[in-house]
Amino acid sequence: MKKPHRVFLFSRLSSDHRPFYPVFSFLFLLGIGIGYLTAGQVTGSQRQELSEYLYTYMRSAASAQSAPVLRVLFAYFRGPVALLLAGFFAGAVWLVPLLILGQGMLLSFSVFCFAAALGRSGLLCAFVAFGIRCLFVLPCSFFLAAQVWSASERIKLGDRTKRSLSPSPSIMFTIFICSLILLIGCVIEISLAPRLYAQILIHIPQ
């Protein structure tokens, strides 16, 4: 009797992941709603403390020549890397949607906390802290999530392949492109963030 071949999660990729994107968009928006409701529980004293912390942070960031490289790299790569790692677990079909939901919740909670602490200036601060990042991280995250979820669904349904256990060239190319896009975003944020924070500080009452 032949032993069943083990399947590497990314050994085959679906040619069309479009049906997954509406699902992920809904989960992301749901996370935004949960984050908004959670941020609404912040008390007045907590807002004052948050306001002082954000002002100190922006002043420190504005005085720097560039944003901290390691912090920016971690912020850009943690989401996509978590999605890729989820593909190695049997529960990837559940982990991937939860990670997308969590991304929306954390983003929304942070933005609304900024707004609650600093008003309109807080929204500008949130744009600098998260807006540029989202332009690069979210497309990569959604694309990787669709591939991971598609592969995990096939394995769940009993799909098997005789291909090698090493990653396929297509997924390696996808990882390379996403990494390149994320690195470009890192460079832009590292170079622009201090200047933008400096401009925001002008509009915040001392």
C-alpha positions, 0 to 999 in steps of 0.5 A, a space after each residue: 500500500 502506498 503511503 499518502 504524500 505529505 503536502 506542503 501548504 504552498 505547493 500549489 496555488 489557486 489561479 483565482 483568489 477573488 472570492 476570498 477578498 470580499 470575505 476578508 474585507 468584511 472581516 476587516 471592517 468588522 474588526 474596525 467596528 469592534 475596535 471603535 466600540 472598544 476605543 469608546 470605553 477609554 475614560 477621561 483620565 486615560 485620554 489625558 494620559 494618552 494625550 501626554 504620551 502621544 505628544 511626547 512621542 511625536 516630539 521625540 519622533 520629530 526631532 529624530 533624523 529618521 524613524 527607528 528602523 527596527 520598529 518600522 520593519 517590525 510594524 510592516 512585516 509582523 502581519 504578513 509574516 503571521 499570515 504566512 506562519 499560519 499556513 503551517 498549522 492545521 487550523 489555518 482556515 480559522 487562523 487567517 480570518 482571525 488575523 485579518 479581523 485582528 488587524 482591523 480591530 487594532 488599527 481602528 482602536 489605535 486611530 480612534 484613541 488618537 482622535 479621542 486624545 488629540 482631536 483633529 490633530 490626532 487624526 493627522 497623527 494617526 495618518 502618519 503612524 498608520 496611513 502610509 503603512 496601510 497602503 503597503 501592508 494591507 494589499 500584501 496581507 490580503 493577497 497572502 491571506 487569500 493564498 494561505 486560506 485557499 491552500 488550507 481549504 484544499 488540504 481540508 478537503 483532502 486534496 493531495 499532490 505528488 509535488 515536492 515538499 519545498 515551496 513552489 517557485 510561484 509562492 517564493 516569487 509572491 513572497 519576494 514581491 510582497 517583501 519588496 513592496 513592504 521594504 519600499 513602504 518602510 523606506 518611505 515611512 522612515 524618511 517621511 515620518 519625522 517631517 510629518 510629525 514636525 508639521 503636526 506639532 505646529 497645529 497642536 496647542 502646547 
